[in-house]
């Protein structure tokens, strides 16, 4: 059975069907994009179309297509187009350019079908189907060869009733549609509905994602209540089924739930602590956002296929919630994990749920509380067909830049969470670069926090512009209400970390990818936690004595530091992208690095002007081995390298630690060096462990061992 049919009263089928279609269309046009609606014929659909004409939908954004058509003129009583024209298109005043009808008057039926294929969008947003007494849907009849068609999208077929020739969309088109409503009415359909529910392989049952709606006569049973009366809602008024669900009402969960509701979707939410619903009320939750005390009521309040976003702590809590959800869900339902989960856990969960007929997506969410509330950067990974079903919601809530909406399907299984993990690793390094630059300007030049903020404001107008630099300026400007001094100076110099940076370094070691800037940032945080030891060591280990900046250094250090910061940032991004590239090859994800740069351009923590030349580099050369050698960046690094070296040199001479500025420079120098001293390393390995080596003059001759004694 494709889905649990919704049984309604006979005189309610038209209205309920129209409301379902209008909700699906409103979801599809969210954000102002165009939507496609494919119509079927039949008396039942005619009832729905008359009610649909009364619905408040931005019809100027909707294009109309047809599921099937008889080979008759458009004014024939047998024409599905004529039915739609009279009941829907004319009452709404739909313009001719919005209607793509099947040319049933054409004599060359095969060519007519091929021509209609060219008009179809890649994926239909909303499709309306019926079910015949023999179980056919569209013009796909039991036992017909058209049911096995895999390539063609439109076929000319012969049906069992006159007029025999018809044009029809094929199963690949119907099965890829984002939303499908199936309509059945009348006591004459009771037998086929019984066979459908018994799981018989009928054409109508092959369109798996369909929400079937039937009247009580066809179903042979009383209608179901139109709402879930057992659920406890935030609002006491009756609510239609929610279009999206959020589990976990922490800061991020609340922000995302409100974001979804703001975009016009009906949202159901659940948390193990129902009192958190009060927080949502205080934050201005609209009536379309429903809170549920019981998980069962929450699931029951969602329309099919259910789309549920989990915002719970990574690790065991995710598995615990999934265990509770699984028995309440039905095949085709989708659960998204929006936390910072370990990508291998995501791969495991996705594979396990696939066996149950359920979809699982791991979604990286960047932007913090503010981004979640008003537009984050989203990195979803998992089955493409599941992403297609949640895409309208994710695109509606995501941030937007001049380069488009900041969400894309990253790749299969754990790809989304892997990319988010590396994103966080880059974030670690970028934050440390800013901290080192601040420290060098503070201790090297003696600049105040306010003076450094002023300098950073100038930098933020040029190529170094970034969200983290902007945030740093805001932090440096903040005054402490108690002391009147910069608040940053009252913050203890011990930085924490949540694990994604560590994971990035661990995976890089596993994949054999060098990420010294990210590792250096992780080491810096770990060393900062040793506050008491550092204070004690400072009494024993002497700092450089008598070192002072020259006049040239005093005049130029700020400018050098700007170039060093930018160049080291390029090196850091190069390392992170190389790691994503390696994982994509290892796990066959086919991640587009150009797309990652595009969706990071707004909403996320590491958004920066650098992402524009980065995206251009990978659009030009998708298999680019290292960002530093890109046409648009290699000359810039070449010009900045002298300042970079001077900056690291000054810091070293003054005893100011710059672990990431230095590691990034070493990475740059190592990567650009045709000769490295690892000839000695490999010789040592062979000398004490017979690990063999290759000869420089004959590298293709294979590995050899020498007697070094």
C-alpha positions in Angstrom: 0.0 0.0 0.0 1.4 3.4 -1.0 0.3 5.2 2.1 -2.5 5.2 4.7 -5.6 6.5 2.9 -7.4 9.4 4.4 -11.2 8.6 4.5 -13.5 11.6 4.4 -17.3 12.2 4.0 -18.5 12.1 0.5 -19.5 15.8 0.3 -16.2 16.7 1.9 -13.8 15.1 -0.7 -13.8 18.1 -3.0 -13.0 20.6 -0.3 -10.5 18.5 1.6 -8.7 17.6 -1.7 -8.6 21.3 -2.7 -7.1 22.2 0.7 -4.4 19.6 0.4 -3.4 20.8 -3.1 -3.4 24.4 -2.0 -1.2 23.7 1.0 1.2 21.8 -1.3 1.3 24.7 -3.8 1.9 27.3 -1.1 4.8 25.2 0.1 6.2 24.9 -3.4 6.0 28.7 -4.1 7.5 29.7 -0.7 10.3 32.2 -1.4 8.7 33.3 -4.7 9.8 30.4 -6.9 7.4 29.0 -9.6 5.5 25.7 -9.0 4.2 23.0 -11.3 0.8 21.3 -10.9 -0.1 18.3 -13.0 -3.8 17.6 -13.4 -5.8 14.4 -14.1 -9.3 14.0 -15.5 -12.4 12.4 -14.1 -15.6 13.4 -12.2 -13.9 13.2 -8.8 -11.1 15.5 -9.8 -13.7 17.9 -11.3 -15.2 18.3 -7.8 -11.8 19.1 -6.4 -10.9 21.6 -9.1 -14.1 23.6 -8.4 -13.2 23.9 -4.8 -9.5 24.5 -5.7 -10.6 27.6 -7.6 -11.8 29.1 -4.3 -8.4 28.7 -2.6 -6.1 31.6 -1.9 -2.9 30.6 -3.8 -0.6 33.0 -5.7 -1.8 31.4 -9.0 0.5 33.6 -11.1 3.4 31.5 -9.9 1.8 28.2 -10.8 2.3 26.4 -14.2 -0.3 23.7 -15.2 0.6 20.4 -16.8 -1.4 17.2 -17.4 -1.0 13.7 -16.2 -2.7 12.1 -19.2 -5.0 13.0 -22.1 -7.0 11.2 -24.8 -6.1 11.8 -28.4 -9.1 14.1 -29.0 -9.4 17.8 -29.8 -9.2 20.2 -26.8 -12.9 21.0 -27.0 -14.0 17.4 -27.0 -16.2 16.3 -24.1 -13.6 13.5 -23.6 -10.7 15.9 -23.1 -9.2 16.2 -19.7 -8.0 19.7 -20.6 -11.6 20.8 -21.2 -12.6 19.6 -17.8 -9.7 21.5 -16.1 -10.4 24.6 -18.3 -14.0 24.8 -17.3 -13.6 23.9 -13.6 -10.3 25.6 -12.7 -8.4 27.4 -15.4 -11.1 29.8 -16.6 -12.6 30.5 -13.1 -9.1 31.5 -11.9 -8.3 33.5 -15.1 -5.1 31.5 -15.7 -3.0 33.0 -18.5 -2.3 30.9 -21.6 1.5 30.9 -21.0 0.9 29.1 -17.7 -0.9 26.1 -19.3 1.0 23.3 -20.9 -1.6 21.0 -22.3 -1.0 17.6 -24.0 -1.7 18.1 -27.8 -4.4 15.4 -28.1 -5.4 16.7 -31.6 -2.1 15.7 -33.1 -2.2 12.9 -35.7 1.4 11.8 -35.1 0.9 10.4 -31.6 4.4 9.3 -31.0 5.9 12.6 -31.9 3.3 14.4 -29.8 4.4 12.4 -26.8 8.0 13.2 -27.4 7.3 16.9 -27.9 5.4 17.0 -24.5 8.4 15.4 -22.8 10.4 18.5 -23.8 7.9 20.7 -22.0 8.0 18.9 -18.7 10.0 20.3 -15.8 12.7 18.0 -14.3 10.5 17.4 -11.3 6.8 18.1 -10.8 5.9 19.9 -7.6 2.3 18.7 -7.2 0.5 15.9 -9.0 -3.2 14.9 -8.9 -4.1 11.3 -9.7 -7.2 9.1 -9.7 -7.7 5.4 -9.5 -9.8 3.4 -11.9 -11.9 0.4 -11.1 -9.1 -1.8 -12.5 -6.4 0.0 -10.4 -5.0 2.1 -13.2 -3.7 5.6 -12.6 -3.0 8.2 -15.2 -3.3 6.1 -18.4 -1.1 3.3 -17.0 -3.2 0.1 -17.1 -2.6 -3.3 -15.4 -0.3 -5.5 -17.4 0.6 -2.8 -19.9 4.2 -2.6 -21.1 4.2 1.1 -20.2 4.4 0.2 -16.5 8.0 -1.1 -17.1 9.2 2.0 -18.9 12.3 3.4 -17.3 13.6 6.1 -19.7 10.7 7.8 -21.5 8.7 10.4 -19.5 5.7 10.5 -21.8 4.2 7.7 -23.9 1.3 7.2 -26.3 -0.6 4.1 -25.2 -3.8 2.2 -26.0 -6.4 2.0 -23.2 -9.2 -0.6 -22.7 -12.0 1.9 -23.3 -12.9 4.3 -26.2 -11.4 6.5 -27.3 -8.5 4.1 -27.0 -5.4 6.2 -27.8 -4.1 8.3 -24.9 -1.0 10.2 -23.9 0.4 9.6 -20.4 3.2 10.5 -18.0 5.2 7.4 -17.0 6.0 6.1 -13.6 9.5 7.7 -13.4 7.8 11.1 -13.7 5.1 10.3 -11.2 7.5 8.6 -8.7 9.8 11.6 -8.7 7.1 14.2 -8.0 7.5 16.1 -4.8 3.8 15.8 -3.7 1.2 13.5 -5.1 -2.5 13.4 -4.1 -4.7 10.4 -5.2 -8.5 10.7 -5.3 -11.0 7.9 -5.2 -14.8 8.1 -4.8 -17.9 6.0 -5.1 -19.1 2.6 -4.0 -18.0 1.1 -7.4 -14.4 1.5 -6.2 -14.8 -0.6 -3.0 -13.3 -3.8 -4.6 -10.3 -2.1 -6.1 -9.7 -0.2 -2.8 -9.8 -3.5 -0.9 -7.2 -5.0 -3.3 -5.1 -1.8 -3.1 -5.1 -2.0 0.7 -4.2 -5.7 0.6 -0.9 -4.8 -1.2 -1.8 -6.0 -4.7 0.7 -4.8 -7.4 -1.7 -2.3 -9.0 -0.5 0.6 -11.2 -1.9 3.1 -8.6 0.2 1.4 -5.8 3.4 1.9 -7.7 3.4 5.6 -7.0 4.7 5.1 -3.5 4.7 8.6 -2.1 1.0 9.3 -2.9 -1.4 10.5 -0.2 -4.6 8.8 -1.1 -7.9 10.5 -0.2 -11.2 8.6 -0.6 -14.8 9.1 0.4 -16.5 6.7 2.8 -18.3 4.9 -0.1 -15.1 3.9 -1.8 -13.4 3.0 1.4 -16.3 1.0 2.8 -15.8 2.5 6.2 -16.8 5.7 8.2 -14.7 8.8 7.6 -11.9 9.7 9.9 -11.8 12.9 12.0 -10.3 15.8 10.1 -8.0 16.6 13.0 -6.1 14.7 15.7 -8.4 15.5 18.7 -6.2 13.6 21.2 -3.2 16.0 20.7 -2.5 18.8 23.0 -1.8 21.9 21.0 -0.4 25.3 21.9 -3.6 26.7 20.5 -7.0 25.5 21.6 -8.5 25.9 18.1 -8.7 23.0 15.7 -5.7 22.7 13.5 -5.2 21.1 10.1 -2.3 18.6 9.9 1.1 20.2 10.2 3.5 20.2 7.2 6.7 19.9 9.2 7.8 18.7 12.7 10.7 19.7 15.0 11.8 17.5 17.9 13.9 19.2 20.5 13.1 22.7 21.8 16.5 23.9 22.8 17.8 27.2 21.5 18.5 25.9 18.0 15.3 23.8 17.8 13.1 26.7 18.9 14.8 29.1 16.4 14.4 26.7 13.5 10.8 25.9 14.4 9.9 29.6 14.4 11.8 30.1 11.2 9.8 27.4 9.4 6.5 28.8 10.8 7.5 32.3 9.6 7.8 30.9 6.0 4.1 30.0 6.0 4.3 26.3 7.0 2.3 24.7 9.7 4.7 23.3 12.3 4.3 20.7 15.1 6.9 20.6 17.9 7.7 18.2 20.7 10.2 18.2 23.5 10.7 15.9 26.5 10.2 19.0 28.6 6.7 20.4 27.6 7.4 23.6 29.6 9.7 24.7 26.8 6.6 25.4 24.8 6.1 28.4 27.0 9.4 29.8 25.7 8.0 29.6 22.2 4.9 31.5 23.2 7.1 34.2 24.7 9.1 34.4 21.5 5.9 35.1 19.5 5.0 31.6 18.2 2.2 32.0 15.6 -1.0 29.8 15.8 0.3 27.7 13.0 3.0 26.3 15.4 1.5 23.5 17.5 3.1 22.1 20.7 2.5 18.5 21.7 3.1 16.9 25.1 3.0 13.3 23.8 5.3 12.1 21.0 2.5 10.0 19.6 0.3 13.0 19.3 3.1 14.9 17.7 3.6 12.3 15.0 -0.1 11.9 14.5 -0.4 15.6 13.8 1.9 15.5 10.8 0.7 15.1 7.2 2.3 12.3 5.1 5.0 11.8 4.2 6.0 13.1 7.6 9.0 15.4 7.7 10.6 15.6 11.2 13.7 17.6 12.1 15.6 16.4 15.2 17.5 19.1 17.1 18.9 17.0 20.0 22.4 16.5 21.4 24.6 14.3 19.2 25.4 10.8 20.1 23.2 8.5 22.3 20.3 11.0 22.5 19.8 10.9 18.7 19.6 7.1 18.8 17.2 7.3 21.7 14.8 9.6 19.9 15.0 7.6 16.7 14.1 4.4 18.7 11.0 6.1 20.0 10.0 7.6 16.6 10.6 4.5 14.5 7.4 2.5 15.6 5.3 5.6 15.1 6.3 6.2 11.5 5.3 4.7 8.2 7.3 3.9 5.0 8.3 7.0 3.2 8.5 9.3 6.3 11.6 11.4 6.6 13.7 12.2 9.7 16.4 14.9 9.6 19.2 15.1 12.2 20.2 18.8 12.4 22.8 18.3 15.2 26.6 18.0 14.9 26.5 14.2 14.6 29.6 12.1 13.8 29.3 11.4 10.1 29.9 7.6 10.6 26.9 7.5 13.0 24.8 9.2 10.2 25.9 6.6 7.7 24.9 3.9 10.1 21.6 5.4 10.9 20.7 6.1 7.2 21.5 2.5 6.2 19.5 1.1 9.1 16.4 3.2 8.4 16.6 2.4 4.7 15.9 -1.3 5.7 12.7 -0.1 7.4 11.5 1.9 4.4 12.2 5.1 6.2 14.4 8.1 5.1 17.1 9.6 7.1 19.0 12.8 6.4 22.0 14.2 8.2 21.8 18.0 8.0 24.7 20.4 8.9 23.3 23.6 10.3 25.5 26.7 10.5 24.8 30.2 11.7 24.2 29.8 15.4 21.0 30.9 17.1 20.6 34.0 14.9 21.2 32.0 11.7 18.7 29.3 12.7 16.1 32.0 13.4 16.4 34.1 10.3 18.4 32.0 7.7 21.1 29.4 8.3 23.5 27.7 5.8 22.2 24.1 5.5 24.2 21.1 4.4 21.9 18.1 4.0 23.2 14.7 3.1 21.2 11.5 2.5 18.9 10.0 -0.2 18.2 12.3 -3.1 14.6 11.3 -3.2 14.2 12.3 0.5 15.9 15.6 -0.1 13.5 16.4 -2.9 10.6 16.0 -0.4 12.1 18.4 2.2 13.8 20.7 -0.2 10.9 23.3 -0.3 11.1 23.7 3.5 14.9 23.9 3.6 15.1 26.4 0.7 12.4 28.5 2.4 14.3 28.8 5.7 17.9 29.0 4.4 19.9 32.1 4.1 20.2 33.8 0.7 23.2 35.5 -1.0 23.6 37.1 -4.4 24.6 33.6 -5.5 21.4 31.9 -4.5 19.8 30.1 -1.6 22.3 28.7 0.9 21.3 25.0 0.8 22.1 22.2 -1.6 22.0 18.4 -1.6 25.6 17.7 -0.5 25.6 14.0 -1.3 24.5 10.5 0.0 24.5 9.2 3.6 27.0 11.1 5.9 28.1 13.7 3.3 26.2 16.6 4.9 27.5 16.0 8.4 31.1 15.4 7.1 31.0 18.8 5.3 29.6 20.5 8.4 32.4 18.9 10.5 35.1 20.2 8.2 33.3 23.6 8.1 33.7 23.7 11.9 37.4 22.7 11.6 37.9 25.7 9.3 36.0 27.8 11.8 38.4 26.7 14.6 41.4 27.8 12.5 39.9 31.1 11.4 39.0 32.0 14.9 42.6 31.2 16.1 44.1 33.3 13.2 42.1 36.3 14.4 43.1 35.7 18.0 46.8 35.5 17.0 46.5 38.6 14.9 44.8 40.4 17.9 47.6 39.2 20.2 50.4 40.3 17.9 48.8 43.8 17.5 48.1 44.1 21.2 51.5 42.9 22.5 53.7 43.7 19.5 52.4 47.2 18.8 50.7 48.0 22.1 47.3 48.7 20.5 44.2 48.9 22.6 41.2 46.7 22.0 39.4 49.7 20.5 42.3 50.6 18.2 42.5 47.0 17.0 38.7 47.1 16.4 39.2 50.2 14.3 41.9 48.5 12.3 39.8 45.4 11.8 36.9 47.6 10.5 39.2 48.9 7.8 40.2 45.3 6.9 36.6 44.3 6.8 35.9 46.6 3.9 38.3 44.7 1.7 39.3 41.1 0.7 39.6 40.1 4.4 35.9 40.7 5.0 34.2 37.9 6.9 31.5 37.2 9.5 34.1 36.2 12.1 36.1 39.4 11.6 32.8 41.3 11.9 32.1 39.4 15.1 35.6 40.1 16.5 35.1 43.8 16.0 31.8 43.6 17.9 33.6 41.7 20.7 36.5 44.2 20.9 34.1 47.2 21.1 32.0 45.8 24.0 32.6 47.6 27.3 32.4 45.9 30.7 29.6 47.5 32.8 31.5 46.7 36.0 35.0 48.0 35.2 34.4 50.3 32.2 37.2 48.4 30.4 36.9 46.3 27.3 34.9 43.2 28.2 37.2 40.9 26.2 40.0 41.8 28.7 37.9 40.4 31.5 37.4 37.0 29.8 39.7 34.2 31.1 42.0 32.9 28.4 40.7 29.3 28.4 38.8 28.2 25.3 36.6 25.2 25.1 35.7 22.9 22.2 32.8 20.6 21.4 34.5 17.9 19.4 34.0 18.7 15.7 37.5 20.2 15.5 39.0 17.0 17.0 37.0 14.8 14.7 38.3 16.8 11.7 41.9 16.2 12.7 41.3 12.5 13.4 39.6 11.9 10.0 42.3 13.8 8.2 44.9 11.4 9.7 42.7 8.5 8.6 42.5 9.8 5.1 46.1 10.9 4.9 45.3 14.6 4.4 47.4 17.3 6.0 45.4 19.9 8.0 48.1 21.6 10.2 46.2 24.9 10.6 43.1 23.1 12.0 45.4 20.9 14.2 47.2 24.0 15.4 43.9 25.7 16.4 42.9 22.6 18.3 46.3 22.5 20.1 46.0 26.2 20.9 42.7 25.6 22.7 44.0 22.6 24.5 47.1 24.5 25.7 44.8 27.4 26.8 43.0 25.1 29.2 46.3 24.7 31.1 46.0 28.1 32.7 47.6 27.3 36.0 50.5 25.4 34.4 51.1 28.2 32.0 51.2 30.8 34.8 53.7 28.6 36.7 55.8 27.9 33.6 56.0 31.6 32.9 58.0 32.0 36.1 60.5 29.4 35.0 60.8 29.6 31.2 62.1 33.0 30.3 60.5 35.2 27.6 62.8 36.9 25.0 64.6 39.8 26.6 65.6 43.1 25.0 63.7 42.5 21.8 62.1 45.5 20.3 60.5 46.3 17.0 62.4 48.4 14.4 61.0 51.6 13.1 60.1 49.7 9.8 58.4 46.9 11.7 56.4 49.4 13.8 55.3 51.2 10.7 54.4 48.1 8.7 53.4 45.3 11.1 49.7 46.0 10.9 49.8 45.9 7.1 51.9 42.7 7.2 49.5 41.1 9.6 46.6 41.8 7.3 48.3 40.0 4.5 49.4 37.2 6.8 45.8 36.7 8.0 44.4 36.5 4.5 47.1 34.2 3.2 46.8 31.9 6.2 43.0 31.8 5.7 43.4 30.7 2.1 45.8 28.0 3.3 43.2 26.9 5.9 40.4 26.7 3.5 42.7 24.8 1.1 43.3 22.1 3.8 39.6 21.8 4.6 38.5 21.5 1.0 41.2 19.0 0.3 39.8 16.9 3.2 36.3 17.1 1.8 37.6 16.1 -1.6 39.4 13.1 -0.2 36.3 11.9 1.7 34.1 12.4 -1.3 36.4 10.1 -3.3 36.6 7.6 -0.5 32.9 7.3 0.1 31.7 8.1 -3.5 29.8 11.2 -2.4 30.5 13.4 -5.5 30.5 16.5 -3.4 30.8 19.8 -5.4 33.3 22.1 -3.7 32.0 25.0 -5.8 28.5 24.4 -4.3 29.9 24.2 -0.8 31.5 27.6 -1.3 28.2 29.0 -2.7 26.1 27.8 0.3 28.7 29.1 2.8 28.4 32.6 1.3 25.6 33.6 3.7 24.1 32.4 6.9 27.1 30.4 8.2 29.9 31.2 10.6 32.8 31.0 8.1 31.1 33.2 5.5 33.7 35.4 3.9 34.5 37.3 0.8 37.2 34.7 0.0 34.4 32.2 -0.8 33.7 34.0 -4.1 37.1 33.4 -5.7 37.1 30.0 -4.1 33.8 29.1 -5.8 35.1 30.5 -9.1 38.2 28.3 -8.8 36.3 25.1 -8.4 33.7 26.0 -11.0 36.6 26.4 -13.5 38.5 23.3 -12.3 36.2 20.9 -10.3 39.1 18.5 -9.7 41.5 21.3 -8.5 44.0 19.6 -6.2 44.6 22.6 -3.9 43.0 26.0 -3.7 46.4 27.7 -3.3 47.3 27.0 -6.9 44.1 28.4 -8.4 44.6 31.0 -11.1 42.9 33.7 -9.0 44.7 33.0 -5.7 48.2 31.8 -6.5 49.4 35.3 -7.6 47.8 36.9 -4.5 49.6 34.4 -2.2 52.8 35.1 -4.0 52.5 38.8 -3.3 51.5 38.3 0.3 54.1 35.7 1.2 56.8 38.2 2.2 54.5 40.0 4.6 53.4 36.6 5.9 57.0 35.6 6.6 57.8 38.9 8.3 54.7 38.6 10.5 55.6 35.1 11.7 59.2 36.2 12.1 58.3 39.2 14.3 56.0 37.1 16.5 58.7 34.4 16.9 61.3 37.0 17.9 59.0 38.6 20.4 57.9 35.2 21.8 54.3 35.7 20.9 52.8 32.3 19.9 51.3 32.1 16.4 50.6 28.4 16.0 48.2 28.7 13.1 49.9 31.6 11.3 53.1 29.6 11.5 51.5 26.2 10.6 49.8 27.7 7.6 53.0 29.2 6.4 54.8 25.9 6.8 52.0 24.2 4.9 52.3 26.8 2.1 56.1 26.3 1.9 55.9 22.5 2.1 53.3 22.4 -0.7 55.3 24.7 -3.0 58.6 23.0 -2.4 59.8 20.5 -5.1 62.3 19.2 -2.6 61.5 18.2 1.0 63.9 16.5 3.6 61.8 13.4 3.8 64.5 11.6 1.8 66.3 11.6 5.1 63.2 10.4 6.9 62.6 7.5 4.6 66.3 6.6 4.7 66.1 6.6 8.5 63.1 4.3 8.4 64.9 1.9 6.1 68.0 2.0 8.3 66.4 1.0 11.5 63.3 -0.9 10.3 64.0 -2.1 6.7 60.9 -0.1 5.5 62.5 0.2 2.0 62.6 3.3 -0.2 62.4 4.4 -3.9 65.5 5.7 -5.7 65.3 9.2 -7.0 66.8 8.3 -10.3 64.7 5.2 -10.8 61.3 5.8 -8.9 59.5 3.3 -11.2 61.8 0.5 -10.3 60.0 -0.2 -7.1 61.0 -0.3 -3.4 64.4 -1.4 -2.3 66.3 -1.9 1.0 69.9 -1.0 1.6 72.4 -2.0 4.3 73.1 1.4 5.9 75.9 0.0 8.2 
